[in-house]
Amino acid sequence: MKTNLSSFSAVFLAAFAFTVASASAQELIERASDPNAPEFTKYEKDNSRVDPDYYTIKKDSIKVSLVSVEDEQVIDYVQLQENPAKDLASALVNIDSIVNVASKVWAIVEANAPVVNINTKYATAYPQGVTSATQLAGWSRPKSYTYSFYAENLYGMVMIDCKYKMSFTYGGAYKGKGKFLTGVAVIPTTVTAGWGYKFYMNAAVPDSTIANVGTDTDPVAAMQMKLSWTMKTVLKEVDGTSIYYVEGNGYFEEIASPFKKKEKQIEEVKSAAPLLTPEKLF
């Protein structure tokens, strides 16, 4: 049964708080001020031997749930960092060749905190030759899918609690043709981790997974994003990956996840095969 940190046994929490307070204050100060400090302190290592259940992730408690789907009112969930729009009259634009001119691999959460300037990290799917969203017309309002991620330890305490938005803007056209994508991003809205736990999340959009699922004369951009997460304690590391698929017409689907027992797994999705060997993608 899920037990929130705030509702766990008062006796246990009091005892645990006492042991945390008894940790070397100097050690904690040095760790906070030293960027090269070890990931886990000597205190955490010592305490894990005394109370291993606290530092052990219960694998069957890990869940990612879709919380909501909504249309954003504004596009400022990301800040587009693109080359200034230029006159395309003399530029060579290949409408049926689709490219990502923004981020390909980026960190989202590092050691329990959203990375700095995460709202400038995103992917695009534009016609080759287009360098800015302003060179396309007919963009929709951004659409967001909000997910909840959490995991418990062996006591049933929620040690990782994160919410993030998978957002994108779609429908951009070049001279009335095609449906393209911009601002494809993952934005963490809340990240909470228990003492002694570290949470990381990263995104990747390999070029090999960007495609045209329309026609040569009226293309529809498609993109896959690999979202990887890692939970660490001094005792163990647990990793996982989900694959999100989005099209320029607004279609969105989570096509692979370690939590989908009755649906397609990543190994079964032919178009996602390149994501199984990321070292060969870039």
C-alpha atoms as an extended CHARMM CRD file, in Angstrom:
* protein
*
       282  EXT
         1         1  MET       CA              0.0000000000        0.0000000000        0.0000000000  PROA      1               0.0000000000
         2         2  LYS       CA              1.3400000000        3.4380000000       -0.9190000000  PROA      2               0.0000000000
         3         3  THR       CA              2.3410000000        5.5140000000        2.0840000000  PROA      3               0.0000000000
         4         4  ASN       CA              3.2770000000        9.1680000000        1.7400000000  PROA      4               0.0000000000
         5         5  LEU       CA              6.2720000000       10.4860000000        3.6470000000  PROA      5               0.0000000000
         6         6  SER       CA              3.9890000000       12.7220000000        5.6810000000  PROA      6               0.0000000000
         7         7  SER       CA              1.7670000000        9.8340000000        6.7990000000  PROA      7               0.0000000000
         8         8  PHE       CA              4.4150000000        7.2240000000        7.5750000000  PROA      8               0.0000000000
         9         9  SER       CA              4.8490000000        5.9560000000       11.1030000000  PROA      9               0.0000000000
        10        10  ALA       CA              5.5910000000        8.8950000000       13.3750000000  PROA      10              0.0000000000
        11        11  VAL       CA              7.9210000000        6.7690000000       15.4500000000  PROA      11              0.0000000000
        12        12  PHE       CA              9.9320000000        5.6990000000       12.4000000000  PROA      12              0.0000000000
        13        13  LEU       CA             10.1540000000        9.2370000000       11.0420000000  PROA      13              0.0000000000
        14        14  ALA       CA             11.2250000000       10.6040000000       14.4030000000  PROA      14              0.0000000000
        15        15  ALA       CA             13.9600000000        8.0080000000       14.6600000000  PROA      15              0.0000000000
        16        16  PHE       CA             15.0450000000        8.5810000000       11.0980000000  PROA      16              0.0000000000
        17        17  ALA       CA             15.0790000000       12.3590000000       11.5400000000  PROA      17              0.0000000000
        18        18  PHE       CA             17.2830000000       11.9100000000       14.5950000000  PROA      18              0.0000000000
        19        19  THR       CA             19.8140000000        9.8150000000       12.6870000000  PROA      19              0.0000000000
        20        20  VAL       CA             19.8480000000       12.3670000000        9.8270000000  PROA      20              0.0000000000
        21        21  ALA       CA             20.4100000000       15.1840000000       12.3000000000  PROA      21              0.0000000000
        22        22  SER       CA             23.2960000000       13.2530000000       13.8470000000  PROA      22              0.0000000000
        23        23  ALA       CA             25.1630000000       13.0930000000       10.5110000000  PROA      23              0.0000000000
        24        24  SER       CA             28.3530000000       15.1070000000       10.3510000000  PROA      24              0.0000000000
        25        25  ALA       CA             27.3870000000       18.7320000000        9.6870000000  PROA      25              0.0000000000
        26        26  GLN       CA             30.8300000000       19.3960000000        8.2780000000  PROA      26              0.0000000000
        27        27  GLU       CA             30.4160000000       16.5320000000        5.7870000000  PROA      27              0.0000000000
        28        28  LEU       CA             27.1210000000       17.9750000000        4.4980000000  PROA      28              0.0000000000
        29        29  ILE       CA             28.6050000000       21.4780000000        4.1860000000  PROA      29              0.0000000000
        30        30  GLU       CA             31.5980000000       20.1930000000        2.2460000000  PROA      30              0.0000000000
        31        31  ARG       CA             29.3540000000       18.1730000000       -0.0490000000  PROA      31              0.0000000000
        32        32  ALA       CA             27.1660000000       21.1740000000       -0.8740000000  PROA      32              0.0000000000
        33        33  SER       CA             30.1590000000       23.3980000000       -1.6530000000  PROA      33              0.0000000000
        34        34  ASP       CA             32.3000000000       20.8790000000       -3.5720000000  PROA      34              0.0000000000
        35        35  PRO       CA             31.1270000000       20.1410000000       -7.1460000000  PROA      35              0.0000000000
        36        36  ASN       CA             33.4530000000       17.1160000000       -7.1840000000  PROA      36              0.0000000000
        37        37  ALA       CA             32.0340000000       15.6170000000       -4.0030000000  PROA      37              0.0000000000
        38        38  PRO       CA             30.9680000000       11.9530000000       -4.2220000000  PROA      38              0.0000000000
        39        39  GLU       CA             27.3670000000       11.2850000000       -5.2210000000  PROA      39              0.0000000000
        40        40  PHE       CA             26.5960000000        9.6920000000       -1.8410000000  PROA      40              0.0000000000
        41        41  THR       CA             28.0790000000       10.7110000000        1.4970000000  PROA      41              0.0000000000
        42        42  LYS       CA             29.8460000000        8.4670000000        3.9670000000  PROA      42              0.0000000000
        43        43  TYR       CA             26.8430000000        8.9240000000        6.2500000000  PROA      43              0.0000000000
        44        44  GLU       CA             24.4710000000        7.5800000000        3.5770000000  PROA      44              0.0000000000
        45        45  LYS       CA             26.7430000000        4.6200000000        2.9490000000  PROA      45              0.0000000000
        46        46  ASP       CA             26.9800000000        3.8370000000        6.6500000000  PROA      46              0.0000000000
        47        47  ASN       CA             23.2400000000        4.2610000000        7.2020000000  PROA      47              0.0000000000
        48        48  SER       CA             22.3840000000        1.9810000000        4.2540000000  PROA      48              0.0000000000
        49        49  ARG       CA             24.0510000000       -0.8870000000        6.0950000000  PROA      49              0.0000000000
        50        50  VAL       CA             21.9400000000       -0.1930000000        9.1730000000  PROA      50              0.0000000000
        51        51  ASP       CA             18.6350000000        0.3110000000        7.3080000000  PROA      51              0.0000000000
        52        52  PRO       CA             18.8510000000       -1.2390000000        3.7920000000  PROA      52              0.0000000000
        53        53  ASP       CA             15.0550000000       -1.3590000000        3.3630000000  PROA      53              0.0000000000
        54        54  TYR       CA             14.8890000000        2.4400000000        3.3820000000  PROA      54              0.0000000000
        55        55  TYR       CA             17.4190000000        2.6390000000        0.5240000000  PROA      55              0.0000000000
        56        56  THR       CA             15.9060000000       -0.1600000000       -1.5680000000  PROA      56              0.0000000000
        57        57  ILE       CA             13.4750000000        0.7580000000       -4.3780000000  PROA      57              0.0000000000
        58        58  LYS       CA             10.4290000000       -1.5090000000       -4.6160000000  PROA      58              0.0000000000
        59        59  LYS       CA             10.3630000000       -2.2250000000       -8.3540000000  PROA      59              0.0000000000
        60        60  ASP       CA              6.6780000000       -3.1100000000       -8.5910000000  PROA      60              0.0000000000
        61        61  SER       CA              5.7790000000        0.2550000000       -7.0370000000  PROA      61              0.0000000000
        62        62  ILE       CA              7.2680000000        2.2850000000       -9.9260000000  PROA      62              0.0000000000
        63        63  LYS       CA              4.4580000000        3.8250000000      -11.9440000000  PROA      63              0.0000000000
        64        64  VAL       CA              4.0450000000        6.4010000000      -14.6920000000  PROA      64              0.0000000000
        65        65  SER       CA              0.4520000000        7.5700000000      -15.1390000000  PROA      65              0.0000000000
        66        66  LEU       CA             -1.1540000000        9.9880000000      -17.6010000000  PROA      66              0.0000000000
        67        67  VAL       CA             -2.7300000000       12.7170000000      -15.4750000000  PROA      67              0.0000000000
        68        68  SER       CA             -4.1960000000       15.1460000000      -18.0000000000  PROA      68              0.0000000000
        69        69  VAL       CA             -4.3190000000       16.2770000000      -21.6300000000  PROA      69              0.0000000000
        70        70  GLU       CA             -4.8220000000       19.9390000000      -22.4230000000  PROA      70              0.0000000000
        71        71  ASP       CA             -4.2910000000       22.6710000000      -24.9630000000  PROA      71              0.0000000000
        72        72  GLU       CA             -1.9150000000       25.3230000000      -23.7020000000  PROA      72              0.0000000000
        73        73  GLN       CA             -3.0440000000       28.9120000000      -24.0280000000  PROA      73              0.0000000000
        74        74  VAL       CA              0.4120000000       30.2610000000      -24.8980000000  PROA      74              0.0000000000
        75        75  ILE       CA              3.6040000000       28.9090000000      -26.4220000000  PROA      75              0.0000000000
        76        76  ASP       CA              5.9520000000       30.1340000000      -23.6890000000  PROA      76              0.0000000000
        77        77  TYR       CA              6.2930000000       26.6800000000      -22.1210000000  PROA      77              0.0000000000
        78        78  VAL       CA              9.4540000000       26.7560000000      -24.2760000000  PROA      78              0.0000000000
        79        79  GLN       CA             11.6050000000       29.6180000000      -25.4950000000  PROA      79              0.0000000000
        80        80  LEU       CA             12.4370000000       28.9830000000      -29.1200000000  PROA      80              0.0000000000
        81        81  GLN       CA             16.1830000000       29.3820000000      -29.6450000000  PROA      81              0.0000000000
        82        82  GLU       CA             16.4250000000       29.4150000000      -33.4280000000  PROA      82              0.0000000000
        83        83  ASN       CA             18.2780000000       31.2710000000      -36.1490000000  PROA      83              0.0000000000
        84        84  PRO       CA             16.5970000000       34.5410000000      -37.1280000000  PROA      84              0.0000000000
        85        85  ALA       CA             14.0200000000       34.0360000000      -39.8490000000  PROA      85              0.0000000000
        86        86  LYS       CA             15.3920000000       34.7230000000      -43.2870000000  PROA      86              0.0000000000
        87        87  ASP       CA             13.7420000000       35.2890000000      -46.6310000000  PROA      87              0.0000000000
        88        88  LEU       CA             13.0270000000       31.8470000000      -48.0590000000  PROA      88              0.0000000000
        89        89  ALA       CA             12.4200000000       33.1760000000      -51.5580000000  PROA      89              0.0000000000
        90        90  SER       CA             16.0440000000       32.5030000000      -52.4960000000  PROA      90              0.0000000000
        91        91  ALA       CA             16.5560000000       29.5500000000      -50.1410000000  PROA      91              0.0000000000
        92        92  LEU       CA             16.3690000000       25.9270000000      -51.1400000000  PROA      92              0.0000000000
        93        93  VAL       CA             13.5420000000       24.2860000000      -49.1950000000  PROA      93              0.0000000000
        94        94  ASN       CA             12.9980000000       20.5570000000      -49.5650000000  PROA      94              0.0000000000
        95        95  ILE       CA              9.4760000000       20.0920000000      -48.2230000000  PROA      95              0.0000000000
        96        96  ASP       CA              9.4900000000       16.2730000000      -48.0850000000  PROA      96              0.0000000000
        97        97  SER       CA             12.8430000000       16.0440000000      -46.2680000000  PROA      97              0.0000000000
        98        98  ILE       CA             12.2030000000       16.6570000000      -42.5640000000  PROA      98              0.0000000000
        99        99  VAL       CA             14.9130000000       17.6500000000      -40.0850000000  PROA      99              0.0000000000
       100       100  ASN       CA             15.3750000000       18.6060000000      -36.4430000000  PROA      100             0.0000000000
       101       101  VAL       CA             17.2300000000       21.9390000000      -36.2120000000  PROA      101             0.0000000000
       102       102  ALA       CA             17.1090000000       22.1190000000      -32.3890000000  PROA      102             0.0000000000
       103       103  SER       CA             18.1260000000       19.7270000000      -29.5840000000  PROA      103             0.0000000000
       104       104  LYS       CA             18.8220000000       16.0360000000      -30.1700000000  PROA      104             0.0000000000
       105       105  VAL       CA             19.9410000000       14.8810000000      -26.6950000000  PROA      105             0.0000000000
       106       106  TRP       CA             19.4370000000       16.8070000000      -23.4750000000  PROA      106             0.0000000000
       107       107  ALA       CA             19.1030000000       16.4420000000      -19.7130000000  PROA      107             0.0000000000
       108       108  ILE       CA             15.7650000000       17.1970000000      -18.0490000000  PROA      108             0.0000000000
       109       109  VAL       CA             16.3390000000       16.3970000000      -14.3610000000  PROA      109             0.0000000000
       110       110  GLU       CA             19.7830000000       16.1240000000      -12.7590000000  PROA      110             0.0000000000
       111       111  ALA       CA             20.1440000000       14.8770000000       -9.1840000000  PROA      111             0.0000000000
       112       112  ASN       CA             16.5130000000       15.7020000000       -8.2520000000  PROA      112             0.0000000000
       113       113  ALA       CA             16.3820000000       19.1770000000       -9.8110000000  PROA      113             0.0000000000
       114       114  PRO       CA             15.2220000000       20.4280000000      -13.2250000000  PROA      114             0.0000000000
       115       115  VAL       CA             18.2310000000       21.4700000000      -15.2820000000  PROA      115             0.0000000000
       116       116  VAL       CA             18.9350000000       25.1650000000      -15.7260000000  PROA      116             0.0000000000
       117       117  ASN       CA             17.1130000000       26.7420000000      -18.6870000000  PROA      117             0.0000000000
       118       118  ILE       CA             15.1610000000       23.5520000000      -19.4280000000  PROA      118             0.0000000000
       119       119  ASN       CA             12.6110000000       25.6590000000      -21.3290000000  PROA      119             0.0000000000
       120       120  THR       CA             15.2060000000       26.2510000000      -24.0660000000  PROA      120             0.0000000000
       121       121  LYS       CA             15.5890000000       22.5150000000      -24.7620000000  PROA      121             0.0000000000
       122       122  TYR       CA             13.2510000000       21.1010000000      -27.3960000000  PROA      122             0.0000000000
       123       123  ALA       CA             13.1340000000       19.3390000000      -30.7700000000  PROA      123             0.0000000000
       124       124  THR       CA             11.6300000000       20.3410000000      -34.1270000000  PROA      124             0.0000000000
       125       125  ALA       CA             10.5550000000       18.6610000000      -37.3640000000  PROA      125             0.0000000000
       126       126  TYR       CA             10.8180000000       21.2520000000      -40.1690000000  PROA      126             0.0000000000
       127       127  PRO       CA             11.2200000000       20.9980000000      -43.9470000000  PROA      127             0.0000000000
       128       128  GLN       CA             14.9110000000       20.9790000000      -44.8390000000  PROA      128             0.0000000000
       129       129  GLY       CA             15.9990000000       24.5960000000      -45.3730000000  PROA      129             0.0000000000
       130       130  VAL       CA             13.5960000000       26.0730000000      -42.7950000000  PROA      130             0.0000000000
       131       131  THR       CA             15.4040000000       27.3930000000      -39.7160000000  PROA      131             0.0000000000
       132       132  SER       CA             12.6510000000       29.0440000000      -37.6790000000  PROA      132             0.0000000000
       133       133  ALA       CA              9.0530000000       28.3420000000      -36.6930000000  PROA      133             0.0000000000
       134       134  THR       CA              8.1520000000       31.8290000000      -37.9140000000  PROA      134             0.0000000000
       135       135  GLN       CA              8.8770000000       30.7210000000      -41.4920000000  PROA      135             0.0000000000
       136       136  LEU       CA              5.8950000000       28.3610000000      -41.3000000000  PROA      136             0.0000000000
       137       137  ALA       CA              2.2440000000       29.3050000000      -40.8370000000  PROA      137             0.0000000000
       138       138  GLY       CA             -0.9000000000       27.8250000000      -39.3130000000  PROA      138             0.0000000000
       139       139  TRP       CA              0.5530000000       26.6190000000      -36.0210000000  PROA      139             0.0000000000
       140       140  SER       CA             -1.8730000000       25.1540000000      -33.4840000000  PROA      140             0.0000000000
       141       141  ARG       CA             -1.9190000000       25.9680000000      -29.8110000000  PROA      141             0.0000000000
       142       142  PRO       CA              0.5860000000       23.8090000000      -27.9110000000  PROA      142             0.0000000000
       143       143  LYS       CA             -0.7600000000       20.4970000000      -26.6210000000  PROA      143             0.0000000000
       144       144  SER       CA              0.4430000000       18.9930000000      -23.3350000000  PROA      144             0.0000000000
       145       145  TYR       CA              0.2570000000       15.5040000000      -21.8540000000  PROA      145             0.0000000000
       146       146  THR       CA              1.0050000000       15.5720000000      -18.1310000000  PROA      146             0.0000000000
       147       147  TYR       CA              2.4330000000       12.4530000000      -16.5120000000  PROA      147             0.0000000000
       148       148  SER       CA              3.0090000000       11.4590000000      -12.8890000000  PROA      148             0.0000000000
       149       149  PHE       CA              6.0320000000        9.3360000000      -11.9590000000  PROA      149             0.0000000000
       150       150  TYR       CA              6.5700000000        7.8510000000       -8.5110000000  PROA      150             0.0000000000
       151       151  ALA       CA              8.3980000000        5.0670000000       -6.7270000000  PROA      151             0.0000000000
       152       152  GLU       CA              8.4020000000        3.6740000000       -3.1920000000  PROA      152             0.0000000000
       153       153  ASN       CA             10.9700000000        2.0190000000       -0.9700000000  PROA      153             0.0000000000
       154       154  LEU       CA             10.4030000000       -1.2640000000        0.8650000000  PROA      154             0.0000000000
       155       155  TYR       CA              8.6240000000        0.5580000000        3.6920000000  PROA      155             0.0000000000
       156       156  GLY       CA              6.0220000000        1.8460000000        1.2110000000  PROA      156             0.0000000000
       157       157  MET       CA              7.2900000000        5.4200000000        1.4840000000  PROA      157             0.0000000000
       158       158  VAL       CA              7.0880000000        7.4580000000       -1.7250000000  PROA      158             0.0000000000
       159       159  MET       CA             10.7280000000        8.3470000000       -2.3790000000  PROA      159             0.0000000000
       160       160  ILE       CA             10.4540000000        9.7280000000       -5.9410000000  PROA      160             0.0000000000
       161       161  ASP       CA              7.5050000000       11.9210000000       -6.8900000000  PROA      161             0.0000000000
       162       162  CYS       CA              7.7360000000       13.7520000000      -10.2110000000  PROA      162             0.0000000000
       163       163  LYS       CA              5.2850000000       15.3280000000      -12.6320000000  PROA      163             0.0000000000
       164       164  TYR       CA              6.2980000000       16.3160000000      -16.1490000000  PROA      164             0.0000000000
       165       165  LYS       CA              4.6310000000       17.6210000000      -19.3030000000  PROA      165             0.0000000000
       166       166  MET       CA              5.2430000000       16.2070000000      -22.7630000000  PROA      166             0.0000000000
       167       167  SER       CA              4.3530000000       19.2450000000      -24.9050000000  PROA      167             0.0000000000
       168       168  PHE       CA              4.4680000000       20.1460000000      -28.5840000000  PROA      168             0.0000000000
       169       169  THR       CA              3.1060000000       22.5840000000      -31.1650000000  PROA      169             0.0000000000
       170       170  TYR       CA              1.9090000000       21.1220000000      -34.4530000000  PROA      170             0.0000000000
       171       171  GLY       CA              0.3050000000       21.9610000000      -37.7920000000  PROA      171             0.0000000000
       172       172  GLY       CA              2.8260000000       24.4520000000      -39.1710000000  PROA      172             0.0000000000
       173       173  ALA       CA              2.7100000000       24.5660000000      -42.9990000000  PROA      173             0.0000000000
       174       174  TYR       CA              5.0700000000       25.7700000000      -45.7180000000  PROA      174             0.0000000000
       175       175  LYS       CA              3.1830000000       27.7090000000      -48.4050000000  PROA      175             0.0000000000
       176       176  GLY       CA              0.0020000000       25.8940000000      -47.3910000000  PROA      176             0.0000000000
       177       177  LYS       CA              1.5700000000       22.4430000000      -47.6250000000  PROA      177             0.0000000000
       178       178  GLY       CA              2.5240000000       19.9710000000      -44.9220000000  PROA      178             0.0000000000
       179       179  LYS       CA              2.0810000000       19.6760000000      -41.1680000000  PROA      179             0.0000000000
       180       180  PHE       CA              5.2300000000       20.1560000000      -39.1250000000  PROA      180             0.0000000000
       181       181  LEU       CA              6.2950000000       20.2100000000      -35.4640000000  PROA      181             0.0000000000
       182       182  THR       CA              8.0420000000       22.6450000000      -33.1410000000  PROA      182             0.0000000000
       183       183  GLY       CA              8.6690000000       22.9960000000      -29.4010000000  PROA      183             0.0000000000
       184       184  VAL       CA              8.5930000000       19.2450000000      -28.7520000000  PROA      184             0.0000000000
       185       185  ALA       CA              9.7210000000       19.2460000000      -25.1320000000  PROA      185             0.0000000000
       186       186  VAL       CA              9.5230000000       17.6150000000      -21.7360000000  PROA      186             0.0000000000
       187       187  ILE       CA              9.0460000000       20.0900000000      -18.8970000000  PROA      187             0.0000000000
       188       188  PRO       CA              9.2680000000       18.8740000000      -15.2640000000  PROA      188             0.0000000000
       189       189  THR       CA              6.6830000000       20.6600000000      -13.1180000000  PROA      189             0.0000000000
       190       190  THR       CA              7.4950000000       19.0830000000       -9.7270000000  PROA      190             0.0000000000
       191       191  VAL       CA             10.3760000000       16.8760000000       -8.5920000000  PROA      191             0.0000000000
       192       192  THR       CA             10.5860000000       15.5300000000       -5.0340000000  PROA      192             0.0000000000
       193       193  ALA       CA             13.0430000000       12.9130000000       -3.8000000000  PROA      193             0.0000000000
       194       194  GLY       CA             13.5190000000       11.3730000000       -0.3840000000  PROA      194             0.0000000000
       195       195  TRP       CA             16.7510000000       11.6200000000        1.5660000000  PROA      195             0.0000000000
       196       196  GLY       CA             19.4220000000        9.4000000000        0.0300000000  PROA      196             0.0000000000
       197       197  TYR       CA             17.6890000000        9.1080000000       -3.3700000000  PROA      197             0.0000000000
       198       198  LYS       CA             18.7900000000       10.6260000000       -6.6830000000  PROA      198             0.0000000000
       199       199  PHE       CA             16.5500000000       10.9990000000       -9.7440000000  PROA      199             0.0000000000
       200       200  TYR       CA             17.6790000000       11.7290000000      -13.3120000000  PROA      200             0.0000000000
       201       201  MET       CA             15.7200000000       12.1400000000      -16.5580000000  PROA      201             0.0000000000
       202       202  ASN       CA             17.0360000000       12.6160000000      -20.0990000000  PROA      202             0.0000000000
       203       203  ALA       CA             15.5200000000       12.9980000000      -23.5750000000  PROA      203             0.0000000000
       204       204  ALA       CA             16.7780000000       11.9810000000      -27.0130000000  PROA      204             0.0000000000
       205       205  VAL       CA             15.3240000000       12.5580000000      -30.4830000000  PROA      205             0.0000000000
       206       206  PRO       CA             17.5180000000       10.6220000000      -32.9370000000  PROA      206             0.0000000000
       207       207  ASP       CA             17.5300000000       11.8720000000      -36.5180000000  PROA      207             0.0000000000
       208       208  SER       CA             16.7580000000        8.3290000000      -37.6560000000  PROA      208             0.0000000000
       209       209  THR       CA             13.3250000000        8.4770000000      -36.0090000000  PROA      209             0.0000000000
       210       210  ILE       CA             12.1520000000       11.6700000000      -37.7300000000  PROA      210             0.0000000000
       211       211  ALA       CA             10.0400000000       10.7920000000      -40.7520000000  PROA      211             0.0000000000
       212       212  ASN       CA              7.4310000000       11.9210000000      -43.2730000000  PROA      212             0.0000000000
       213       213  VAL       CA              4.2430000000        9.8960000000      -42.8130000000  PROA      213             0.0000000000
       214       214  GLY       CA              2.3220000000       11.9500000000      -45.3950000000  PROA      214             0.0000000000
       215       215  THR       CA              3.0740000000       12.3570000000      -49.0970000000  PROA      215             0.0000000000
       216       216  ASP       CA              5.9270000000       13.9860000000      -50.9970000000  PROA      216             0.0000000000
       217       217  THR       CA              3.7380000000       16.9680000000      -51.9030000000  PROA      217             0.0000000000
       218       218  ASP       CA              1.8330000000       17.2460000000      -48.6090000000  PROA      218             0.0000000000
       219       219  PRO       CA              4.1170000000       15.8310000000      -45.8840000000  PROA      219             0.0000000000
       220       220  VAL       CA              3.2120000000       15.0900000000      -42.2760000000  PROA      220             0.0000000000
       221       221  ALA       CA              6.1440000000       15.1750000000      -39.8830000000  PROA      221             0.0000000000
       222       222  ALA       CA              6.5390000000       12.3670000000      -37.3470000000  PROA      222             0.0000000000
       223       223  MET       CA              8.9530000000       12.1990000000      -34.4470000000  PROA      223             0.0000000000
       224       224  GLN       CA              9.8730000000        9.8180000000      -31.6580000000  PROA      224             0.0000000000
       225       225  MET       CA             11.3130000000       10.9320000000      -28.3360000000  PROA      225             0.0000000000
       226       226  LYS       CA             13.1550000000        8.5700000000      -26.0350000000  PROA      226             0.0000000000
       227       227  LEU       CA             12.6230000000        9.5440000000      -22.3910000000  PROA      227             0.0000000000
       228       228  SER       CA             15.0400000000        7.7670000000      -20.0420000000  PROA      228             0.0000000000
       229       229  TRP       CA             15.0610000000        7.9090000000      -16.2640000000  PROA      229             0.0000000000
       230       230  THR       CA             17.3810000000        6.6600000000      -13.5350000000  PROA      230             0.0000000000
       231       231  MET       CA             16.7980000000        6.3080000000       -9.8080000000  PROA      231             0.0000000000
       232       232  LYS       CA             19.8180000000        5.7850000000       -7.5890000000  PROA      232             0.0000000000
       233       233  THR       CA             20.5640000000        5.0180000000       -3.9790000000  PROA      233             0.0000000000
       234       234  VAL       CA             23.8320000000        3.9620000000       -2.4350000000  PROA      234             0.0000000000
       235       235  LEU       CA             22.5850000000        0.3650000000       -2.7450000000  PROA      235             0.0000000000
       236       236  LYS       CA             21.0520000000        0.1650000000       -6.2100000000  PROA      236             0.0000000000
       237       237  GLU       CA             20.2700000000        1.8610000000       -9.5160000000  PROA      237             0.0000000000
       238       238  VAL       CA             17.0180000000        1.3590000000      -11.4390000000  PROA      238             0.0000000000
       239       239  ASP       CA             16.6930000000        2.5120000000      -15.0630000000  PROA      239             0.0000000000
       240       240  GLY       CA             13.7810000000        2.7180000000      -17.5030000000  PROA      240             0.0000000000
       241       241  THR       CA             12.7760000000        4.1040000000      -20.8870000000  PROA      241             0.0000000000
       242       242  SER       CA              9.5530000000        5.2540000000      -22.5360000000  PROA      242             0.0000000000
       243       243  ILE       CA              9.0870000000        6.1570000000      -26.2110000000  PROA      243             0.0000000000
       244       244  TYR       CA              6.6650000000        8.9190000000      -27.2330000000  PROA      244             0.0000000000
       245       245  TYR       CA              5.4580000000        9.3280000000      -30.8140000000  PROA      245             0.0000000000
       246       246  VAL       CA              3.9930000000       12.5690000000      -32.2070000000  PROA      246             0.0000000000
       247       247  GLU       CA              2.8200000000       13.6730000000      -35.6430000000  PROA      247             0.0000000000
       248       248  GLY       CA              2.4440000000       17.0710000000      -37.2590000000  PROA      248             0.0000000000
       249       249  ASN       CA             -1.3500000000       16.6240000000      -37.3270000000  PROA      249             0.0000000000
       250       250  GLY       CA             -1.4560000000       16.5120000000      -33.5060000000  PROA      250             0.0000000000
       251       251  TYR       CA             -1.5780000000       12.7330000000      -33.0570000000  PROA      251             0.0000000000
       252       252  PHE       CA              0.3130000000       11.5810000000      -29.9440000000  PROA      252             0.0000000000
       253       253  GLU       CA              0.9400000000        8.1540000000      -28.4460000000  PROA      253             0.0000000000
       254       254  GLU       CA              3.1750000000        6.5310000000      -25.8600000000  PROA      254             0.0000000000
       255       255  ILE       CA              4.2950000000        3.6180000000      -28.0320000000  PROA      255             0.0000000000
       256       256  ALA       CA              6.6170000000        1.8250000000      -25.6310000000  PROA      256             0.0000000000
       257       257  SER       CA              7.0630000000        1.7460000000      -21.8830000000  PROA      257             0.0000000000
       258       258  PRO       CA              8.3800000000       -0.6780000000      -19.2390000000  PROA      258             0.0000000000
       259       259  PHE       CA              4.9830000000       -0.3420000000      -17.5470000000  PROA      259             0.0000000000
       260       260  LYS       CA              2.7900000000       -1.3880000000      -20.5080000000  PROA      260             0.0000000000
       261       261  LYS       CA              2.2010000000       -5.0730000000      -19.8690000000  PROA      261             0.0000000000
       262       262  LYS       CA             -0.4880000000       -5.7220000000      -22.4750000000  PROA      262             0.0000000000
       263       263  GLU       CA              0.5910000000       -3.2600000000      -25.1190000000  PROA      263             0.0000000000
       264       264  LYS       CA              3.5120000000       -2.9750000000      -27.5080000000  PROA      264             0.0000000000
       265       265  GLN       CA              6.9810000000       -3.0350000000      -25.9890000000  PROA      265             0.0000000000
       266       266  ILE       CA              9.8180000000       -1.0900000000      -27.5680000000  PROA      266             0.0000000000
       267       267  GLU       CA             11.2930000000       -4.2860000000      -29.0690000000  PROA      267             0.0000000000
       268       268  GLU       CA              8.0180000000       -4.8330000000      -30.9490000000  PROA      268             0.0000000000
       269       269  VAL       CA              7.8860000000       -1.3630000000      -32.5170000000  PROA      269             0.0000000000
       270       270  LYS       CA              9.7720000000       -1.5880000000      -35.8080000000  PROA      270             0.0000000000
       271       271  SER       CA             10.0340000000        2.1730000000      -36.2570000000  PROA      271             0.0000000000
       272       272  ALA       CA             11.5610000000        2.5000000000      -32.7700000000  PROA      272             0.0000000000
       273       273  ALA       CA             14.2770000000       -0.1090000000      -33.3930000000  PROA      273             0.0000000000
       274       274  PRO       CA             17.0800000000        2.4890000000      -33.7510000000  PROA      274             0.0000000000
       275       275  LEU       CA             16.4590000000        3.5810000000      -30.1780000000  PROA      275             0.0000000000
       276       276  LEU       CA             17.6060000000        0.1760000000      -28.8900000000  PROA      276             0.0000000000
       277       277  THR       CA             21.1820000000        0.9440000000      -29.9690000000  PROA      277             0.0000000000
       278       278  PRO       CA             21.6380000000        4.6510000000      -29.1530000000  PROA      278             0.0000000000
       279       279  GLU       CA             25.4260000000        4.4120000000      -29.5140000000  PROA      279             0.0000000000
       280       280  LYS       CA             24.8940000000        3.9920000000      -33.2840000000  PROA      280             0.0000000000
       281       281  LEU       CA             22.5240000000        6.9240000000      -33.7220000000  PROA      281             0.0000000000
       282       282  PHE       CA             24.8050000000        9.9400000000      -33.5480000000  PROA      282             0.0000000000
